[in-house]
Amino acid sequence: MANAKDIREGGCLCGAVRYRVDLTEATHSTCHCRHCQKTHGAPFGMFTVVPVEYFTWLSEPAGEARASDRAVRRFCVQCGTPMTWESPEYPDQQSFSSATLDDPSGLTIAYELFVSRRFPFIAPIEGAKQYQADWEA
């Protein structure tokens, strides 16, 4: 079927924050940097990036936090779910926490960032490009 879209919805744990996204041109990744580890309380953050026009808030998160000047992280103030990573360096992209999708099936990780900070018990994802830091090999 030509021009088929992959429209999905997602949201936070408590349901206060909701969005709709078209995953047709999505890229999925993991990030092992300390900011993601601490923000997610996990060994890595998993993100999906889409063109900004493919992402629509149905109910926006009120929480915003900055661990650096590089980006703002938006989260639900009611349950604390991390929702997005938004950077002025990439105004045409929306990056959101992949695990917040209602149906995260079928996602394939294209790349992993900051693998030098990967927890030693986490294996590299087969087939995913591995970057020692951000976008530098």
Z-matrix of the N, CA and C atoms (Angstrom, degrees):
N
C 1 1.449
C 2 1.525 1 108.64
N 3 1.296 2 118.61 1 118.25
C 4 1.462 3 122.73 2 -179.13
C 5 1.523 4 110.56 3 -70.89
N 6 1.319 5 115.33 4 144.83
C 7 1.460 6 122.91 5 176.76
C 8 1.527 7 113.94 6 59.50
N 9 1.311 8 117.59 7 27.41
C 10 1.466 9 120.03 8 176.54
C 11 1.520 10 109.04 9 -67.34
N 12 1.307 11 115.64 10 138.80
C 13 1.452 12 120.96 11 179.40
C 14 1.513 13 109.22 12 -107.99
N 15 1.314 14 115.04 13 154.57
C 16 1.465 15 121.81 14 177.24
C 17 1.535 16 107.04 15 -114.72
N 18 1.326 17 116.31 16 81.24
C 19 1.458 18 122.43 17 -177.47
C 20 1.529 19 109.18 18 -88.15
N 21 1.322 20 115.62 19 126.74
C 22 1.461 21 120.71 20 178.51
C 23 1.523 22 109.29 21 -136.62
N 24 1.320 23 114.00 22 167.27
C 25 1.459 24 119.95 23 175.12
C 26 1.516 25 108.88 24 -124.65
N 27 1.313 26 114.66 25 163.30
C 28 1.449 27 120.49 26 178.71
C 29 1.505 28 110.27 27 -159.64
N 30 1.318 29 114.74 28 178.04
C 31 1.450 30 119.10 29 179.53
C 32 1.512 31 111.83 30 179.28
N 33 1.313 32 113.83 31 -175.20
C 34 1.465 33 121.14 32 -178.12
C 35 1.529 34 110.76 33 -82.67
N 36 1.313 35 116.09 34 176.29
C 37 1.461 36 122.63 35 -178.22
C 38 1.524 37 112.75 36 -60.19
N 39 1.328 38 117.24 37 -42.40
C 40 1.470 39 120.10 38 -176.08
C 41 1.522 40 113.30 39 -87.53
N 42 1.329 41 118.48 40 -11.71
C 43 1.457 42 121.83 41 178.26
C 44 1.518 43 115.37 42 90.73
N 45 1.324 44 118.26 43 -0.51
C 46 1.468 45 121.01 44 -179.50
C 47 1.527 46 111.99 45 -69.69
N 48 1.331 47 117.85 46 -30.76
C 49 1.467 48 123.39 47 179.94
C 50 1.523 49 108.30 48 -108.27
N 51 1.321 50 116.17 49 128.82
C 52 1.467 51 121.46 50 -179.20
C 53 1.524 52 109.60 51 -138.32
N 54 1.351 53 115.95 52 150.53
C 55 1.461 54 121.69 53 176.47
C 56 1.518 55 109.94 54 -147.39
N 57 1.332 56 115.01 55 164.70
C 58 1.462 57 123.23 56 173.26
C 59 1.519 58 106.07 57 -126.00
N 60 1.319 59 116.79 58 139.67
C 61 1.461 60 120.62 59 -176.84
C 62 1.524 61 110.50 60 -142.74
N 63 1.322 62 115.17 61 145.79
C 64 1.459 63 122.55 62 172.60
C 65 1.528 64 106.44 63 -101.02
N 66 1.330 65 116.42 64 114.14
C 67 1.467 66 121.23 65 -177.59
C 68 1.529 67 113.45 66 -90.02
N 69 1.324 68 117.54 67 10.86
C 70 1.462 69 121.10 68 -176.94
C 71 1.524 70 112.65 69 -54.20
N 72 1.335 71 118.46 70 -40.44
C 73 1.466 72 121.99 71 -179.31
C 74 1.532 73 111.22 72 -114.43
N 75 1.311 74 117.41 73 31.31
C 76 1.464 75 121.90 74 -176.08
C 77 1.521 76 112.59 75 -79.47
N 78 1.325 77 114.69 76 150.75
C 79 1.456 78 123.66 77 171.02
C 80 1.526 79 106.91 78 -123.38
N 81 1.317 80 116.62 79 137.03
C 82 1.466 81 121.17 80 -177.25
C 83 1.527 82 109.14 81 -116.82
N 84 1.333 83 115.41 82 141.66
C 85 1.460 84 119.93 83 -176.40
C 86 1.521 85 110.87 84 -149.48
N 87 1.320 86 113.82 85 168.09
C 88 1.461 87 120.18 86 168.96
C 89 1.523 88 107.32 87 -121.03
N 90 1.330 89 115.28 88 151.55
C 91 1.461 90 120.37 89 177.28
C 92 1.526 91 108.09 90 -130.07
N 93 1.327 92 115.30 91 126.34
C 94 1.458 93 122.26 92 -177.18
C 95 1.528 94 112.38 93 -103.31
N 96 1.342 95 118.19 94 14.01
C 97 1.463 96 119.79 95 -179.75
C 98 1.531 97 109.86 96 -67.89
N 99 1.317 98 116.44 97 159.84
C 100 1.466 99 120.88 98 -178.12
C 101 1.524 100 111.82 99 -63.92
N 102 1.328 101 118.28 100 -33.21
C 103 1.469 102 120.14 101 178.20
C 104 1.526 103 109.76 102 -61.70
N 105 1.328 104 117.38 103 -46.63
C 106 1.471 105 120.37 104 -179.88
C 107 1.526 106 110.91 105 -67.29
N 108 1.326 107 116.70 106 -40.93
C 109 1.459 108 119.26 107 178.94
C 110 1.526 109 110.67 108 -59.22
N 111 1.309 110 116.85 109 -45.39
C 112 1.464 111 120.07 110 -178.03
C 113 1.529 112 112.05 111 -74.48
N 114 1.318 113 117.71 112 -40.00
C 115 1.466 114 120.78 113 179.62
C 116 1.522 115 111.41 114 -62.27
N 117 1.331 116 116.22 115 -42.85
C 118 1.458 117 120.87 116 -177.23
C 119 1.529 118 112.32 117 -89.21
N 120 1.333 119 117.32 118 -12.00
C 121 1.458 120 119.66 119 -176.91
C 122 1.517 121 110.66 120 60.77
N 123 1.331 122 115.52 121 38.13
C 124 1.470 123 122.09 122 -173.35
C 125 1.530 124 108.99 123 -149.08
N 126 1.339 125 118.08 124 167.67
C 127 1.463 126 120.66 125 -179.78
C 128 1.531 127 114.37 126 -62.77
N 129 1.334 128 117.47 127 -21.41
C 130 1.458 129 121.28 128 178.61
C 131 1.522 130 109.40 129 -161.84
N 132 1.332 131 114.88 130 162.33
C 133 1.457 132 121.02 131 170.62
C 134 1.517 133 107.73 132 -101.46
N 135 1.317 134 116.23 133 147.56
C 136 1.466 135 121.06 134 176.61
C 137 1.521 136 107.70 135 -116.85
N 138 1.334 137 115.82 136 125.55
C 139 1.458 138 120.54 137 -174.32
C 140 1.520 139 112.27 138 -125.70
N 141 1.313 140 114.54 139 149.97
C 142 1.454 141 123.14 140 171.39
C 143 1.516 142 106.47 141 -117.60
N 144 1.333 143 115.89 142 135.57
C 145 1.459 144 121.90 143 179.31
C 146 1.524 145 108.26 144 -118.87
N 147 1.335 146 115.06 145 130.23
C 148 1.465 147 121.73 146 177.64
C 149 1.525 148 108.56 147 -134.04
N 150 1.329 149 117.07 148 161.30
C 151 1.464 150 118.63 149 170.92
C 152 1.533 151 108.67 150 -57.96
N 153 1.319 152 117.28 151 140.66
C 154 1.464 153 121.78 152 -173.53
C 155 1.531 154 112.15 153 -55.79
N 156 1.322 155 117.62 154 -32.78
C 157 1.466 156 120.08 155 -179.06
C 158 1.531 157 112.71 156 -73.27
N 159 1.330 158 117.74 157 -9.81
C 160 1.470 159 122.05 158 178.31
C 161 1.528 160 112.41 159 -88.46
N 162 1.322 161 116.70 160 -3.35
C 163 1.471 162 121.81 161 -174.72
C 164 1.523 163 109.71 162 -119.62
N 165 1.340 164 116.91 163 129.83
C 166 1.464 165 122.00 164 179.83
C 167 1.520 166 110.33 165 -132.76
N 168 1.316 167 116.21 166 127.74
C 169 1.466 168 120.27 167 173.46
C 170 1.517 169 108.86 168 -75.70
N 171 1.314 170 116.92 169 131.71
C 172 1.459 171 122.18 170 170.46
C 173 1.522 172 109.14 171 -92.10
N 174 1.331 173 115.80 172 -34.60
C 175 1.472 174 123.89 173 170.30
C 176 1.523 175 106.00 174 -150.92
N 177 1.325 176 116.70 175 116.95
C 178 1.467 177 123.23 176 -171.28
C 179 1.526 178 113.18 177 -78.47
N 180 1.341 179 115.81 178 150.68
C 181 1.464 180 119.36 179 173.86
C 182 1.526 181 110.61 180 -74.89
N 183 1.326 182 116.37 181 143.67
C 184 1.466 183 120.74 182 -179.87
C 185 1.523 184 111.89 183 -92.04
N 186 1.327 185 117.53 184 -21.23
C 187 1.456 186 120.89 185 -176.54
C 188 1.514 187 113.05 186 -82.66
N 189 1.332 188 115.50 187 137.85
C 190 1.464 189 121.94 188 175.38
C 191 1.518 190 108.47 189 -136.66
N 192 1.326 191 116.25 190 138.63
C 193 1.461 192 121.49 191 177.92
C 194 1.518 193 109.08 192 -141.12
N 195 1.333 194 115.20 193 148.24
C 196 1.471 195 121.35 194 177.49
C 197 1.519 196 108.22 195 -129.67
N 198 1.323 197 116.41 196 117.82
C 199 1.461 198 121.26 197 174.68
C 200 1.523 199 110.05 198 -92.85
N 201 1.334 200 115.94 199 -13.87
C 202 1.464 201 122.33 200 178.11
C 203 1.524 202 107.65 201 -155.32
N 204 1.324 203 115.81 202 177.79
C 205 1.460 204 120.29 203 176.52
C 206 1.526 205 112.00 204 -79.39
N 207 1.313 206 116.86 205 -7.58
C 208 1.454 207 121.45 206 -173.09
C 209 1.521 208 113.70 207 -73.65
N 210 1.338 209 117.65 208 -33.03
C 211 1.465 210 118.94 209 -174.86
C 212 1.522 211 111.67 210 -159.76
N 213 1.316 212 114.22 211 162.69
C 214 1.459 213 121.37 212 171.17
C 215 1.529 214 106.80 213 -110.47
N 216 1.305 215 115.23 214 138.76
C 217 1.466 216 121.21 215 175.76
C 218 1.517 217 106.58 216 -107.88
N 219 1.326 218 115.58 217 127.92
C 220 1.462 219 120.52 218 178.75
C 221 1.519 220 108.80 219 -102.46
N 222 1.342 221 115.97 220 143.44
C 223 1.462 222 120.84 221 -176.94
C 224 1.518 223 109.97 222 -148.11
N 225 1.327 224 116.12 223 163.30
C 226 1.456 225 121.84 224 176.93
C 227 1.528 226 108.58 225 -78.61
N 228 1.328 227 116.68 226 126.02
C 229 1.466 228 120.06 227 -179.98
C 230 1.527 229 111.98 228 -75.24
N 231 1.328 230 118.03 229 -17.06
C 232 1.462 231 120.35 230 -179.26
C 233 1.523 232 112.47 231 -83.40
N 234 1.344 233 117.49 232 -42.99
C 235 1.471 234 119.51 233 -176.57
C 236 1.528 235 113.35 234 -117.36
N 237 1.345 236 118.37 235 -11.05
C 238 1.458 237 122.19 236 176.83
C 239 1.517 238 116.07 237 86.27
N 240 1.322 239 118.40 238 2.64
C 241 1.464 240 120.74 239 -178.26
C 242 1.527 241 111.27 240 -60.11
N 243 1.358 242 118.02 241 124.52
C 244 1.468 243 120.46 242 174.21
C 245 1.527 244 109.43 243 -69.71
N 246 1.330 245 116.93 244 128.51
C 247 1.461 246 120.63 245 -174.87
C 248 1.531 247 113.99 246 -108.71
N 249 1.345 248 117.31 247 -48.80
C 250 1.467 249 118.95 248 -173.59
C 251 1.520 250 112.33 249 -139.41
N 252 1.312 251 113.93 250 163.41
C 253 1.468 252 124.63 251 169.46
C 254 1.518 253 103.87 252 -127.71
N 255 1.347 254 117.74 253 112.75
C 256 1.458 255 121.71 254 -174.21
C 257 1.526 256 109.96 255 -121.99
N 258 1.322 257 116.27 256 124.70
C 259 1.456 258 121.25 257 -175.85
C 260 1.521 259 111.34 258 -123.35
N 261 1.348 260 116.88 259 137.67
C 262 1.467 261 119.61 260 174.38
C 263 1.531 262 112.14 261 -65.39
N 264 1.345 263 117.18 262 -16.52
C 265 1.472 264 120.79 263 176.62
C 266 1.526 265 111.39 264 -69.06
N 267 1.333 266 117.25 265 -22.71
C 268 1.469 267 122.33 266 -175.87
C 269 1.526 268 109.94 267 -130.63
N 270 1.346 269 118.47 268 63.74
C 271 1.465 270 120.69 269 -174.92
C 272 1.531 271 114.14 270 -66.27
N 273 1.326 272 116.92 271 -18.30
C 274 1.463 273 120.63 272 -178.75
C 275 1.525 274 112.91 273 -92.76
N 276 1.346 275 117.18 274 4.13
C 277 1.461 276 121.50 275 -178.30
C 278 1.523 277 111.47 276 -122.11
N 279 1.327 278 115.65 277 147.14
C 280 1.458 279 121.49 278 171.56
C 281 1.525 280 107.10 279 -116.89
N 282 1.313 281 115.71 280 122.62
C 283 1.464 282 122.25 281 178.38
C 284 1.522 283 108.23 282 -110.31
N 285 1.328 284 116.80 283 123.78
C 286 1.453 285 119.86 284 -179.11
C 287 1.528 286 110.73 285 -133.58
N 288 1.304 287 116.00 286 159.80
C 289 1.467 288 121.92 287 -179.12
C 290 1.527 289 109.50 288 -68.80
N 291 1.326 290 116.61 289 114.94
C 292 1.460 291 122.35 290 -175.79
C 293 1.517 292 112.73 291 -58.39
N 294 1.322 293 117.00 292 -34.62
C 295 1.466 294 121.00 293 -176.86
C 296 1.522 295 112.56 294 -68.36
N 297 1.339 296 117.75 295 -9.91
C 298 1.460 297 119.94 296 177.95
C 299 1.524 298 112.80 297 -84.76
N 300 1.333 299 117.69 298 -5.16
C 301 1.465 300 120.38 299 174.99
C 302 1.530 301 109.09 300 -65.18
N 303 1.326 302 117.07 301 138.75
C 304 1.460 303 120.21 302 175.38
C 305 1.527 304 110.36 303 -62.31
N 306 1.332 305 116.11 304 -38.34
C 307 1.460 306 122.25 305 178.77
C 308 1.526 307 108.23 306 -126.12
N 309 1.338 308 117.68 307 94.32
C 310 1.466 309 120.11 308 -179.09
C 311 1.539 310 113.25 309 -87.71
N 312 1.309 311 118.04 310 14.57
C 313 1.466 312 120.46 311 -177.36
C 314 1.530 313 110.94 312 -65.75
N 315 1.317 314 114.89 313 149.28
C 316 1.450 315 121.59 314 173.60
C 317 1.514 316 116.60 315 79.35
N 318 1.324 317 118.56 316 7.57
C 319 1.463 318 120.17 317 179.23
C 320 1.525 319 109.48 318 -79.25
N 321 1.318 320 116.91 319 135.91
C 322 1.460 321 122.84 320 177.33
C 323 1.514 322 108.56 321 -118.52
N 324 1.313 323 116.95 322 124.40
C 325 1.463 324 121.81 323 -179.50
C 326 1.532 325 109.40 324 -73.39
N 327 1.334 326 116.44 325 121.89
C 328 1.462 327 122.44 326 -179.25
C 329 1.525 328 111.37 327 -87.42
N 330 1.343 329 116.91 328 -35.42
C 331 1.463 330 119.47 329 -178.17
C 332 1.522 331 110.63 330 -154.32
N 333 1.339 332 114.02 331 159.47
C 334 1.460 333 122.47 332 175.71
C 335 1.526 334 107.80 333 -124.01
N 336 1.324 335 115.81 334 134.14
C 337 1.466 336 122.38 335 -178.63
C 338 1.523 337 110.78 336 -105.90
N 339 1.326 338 115.51 337 153.09
C 340 1.468 339 123.06 338 176.90
C 341 1.535 340 111.93 339 53.01
N 342 1.335 341 115.52 340 44.49
C 343 1.465 342 119.28 341 -178.13
C 344 1.531 343 111.99 342 -66.07
N 345 1.320 344 117.39 343 -17.28
C 346 1.465 345 119.77 344 176.37
C 347 1.532 346 111.05 345 -65.70
N 348 1.319 347 117.29 346 -16.47
C 349 1.465 348 122.09 347 178.59
C 350 1.532 349 112.33 348 -107.02
N 351 1.310 350 115.75 349 9.97
C 352 1.470 351 120.92 350 178.61
C 353 1.525 352 109.39 351 -61.06
N 354 1.326 353 117.71 352 135.86
C 355 1.462 354 121.07 353 174.29
C 356 1.529 355 108.06 354 -59.26
N 357 1.322 356 118.47 355 140.31
C 358 1.467 357 120.62 356 -173.75
C 359 1.535 358 114.48 357 -62.62
N 360 1.312 359 118.93 358 -20.80
C 361 1.460 360 120.51 359 -179.43
C 362 1.528 361 112.79 360 -92.78
N 363 1.339 362 117.51 361 3.00
C 364 1.464 363 122.35 362 177.55
C 365 1.525 364 108.05 363 -100.27
N 366 1.313 365 116.95 364 118.45
C 367 1.465 366 121.89 365 -179.84
C 368 1.526 367 110.54 366 -80.40
N 369 1.338 368 117.01 367 149.61
C 370 1.465 369 119.62 368 173.91
C 371 1.532 370 109.85 369 -59.54
N 372 1.314 371 116.26 370 147.78
C 373 1.461 372 121.10 371 178.24
C 374 1.519 373 108.22 372 -81.04
N 375 1.319 374 115.83 373 121.74
C 376 1.456 375 121.64 374 -177.64
C 377 1.529 376 110.80 375 -58.71
N 378 1.326 377 115.82 376 129.74
C 379 1.456 378 121.91 377 178.19
C 380 1.517 379 114.72 378 88.02
N 381 1.326 380 118.10 379 -12.27
C 382 1.473 381 120.81 380 -179.98
C 383 1.525 382 109.94 381 -86.45
N 384 1.329 383 116.95 382 138.80
C 385 1.459 384 120.81 383 174.85
C 386 1.521 385 108.17 384 -65.31
N 387 1.327 386 115.83 385 143.25
C 388 1.458 387 121.90 386 -176.62
C 389 1.522 388 109.04 387 -114.20
N 390 1.333 389 116.42 388 122.70
C 391 1.457 390 121.76 389 178.82
C 392 1.520 391 109.15 390 -116.15
N 393 1.338 392 116.50 391 128.22
C 394 1.458 393 120.97 392 -178.68
C 395 1.517 394 111.84 393 -62.75
N 396 1.322 395 115.74 394 -37.80
C 397 1.469 396 119.95 395 179.65
C 398 1.514 397 107.31 396 -125.03
N 399 1.306 398 117.52 397 -125.37
C 400 1.461 399 121.03 398 -176.17
C 401 1.522 400 109.53 399 -78.18
N 402 1.326 401 118.55 400 -98.52
C 403 1.462 402 121.42 401 -179.13
C 404 1.508 403 112.36 402 -103.88
N 405 1.331 404 116.42 403 10.50
C 406 1.450 405 119.81 404 -179.09
C 407 1.516 406 109.59 405 -96.63
N 408 1.295 407 117.07 406 135.27
C 409 1.471 408 121.55 407 -179.72
C 410 1.511 409 111.06 408 -71.12
